[in-house]
């Protein structure tokens, strides 16, 4: 039975700039996800990516991902006194693209 479940799993491991994480792509075909995707795609509300990530991977997993990118940002700016490391909004947009690039609700 476990072997059969593995074949039908909709969980995919994705990689974004060296960080690996899992997303249940079936959740992209959910009304709640659709509402958030609509905000991102049609209303240009990039801020909706954060709640979408919470929905798709869970808040704890997203916080780990965010910490990874804050650490990378800190390393990139280590020689700048007073710099506050962060996960930049551009990274959030790129992350969103990685997640939805292969999604097709017709599948």
Helices and strands as residue ranges (DSSP letters): H 2-8, E 11-16, E 19-24, G 25-29, H 31-42, H 48-57, H 59-76, H 89-100
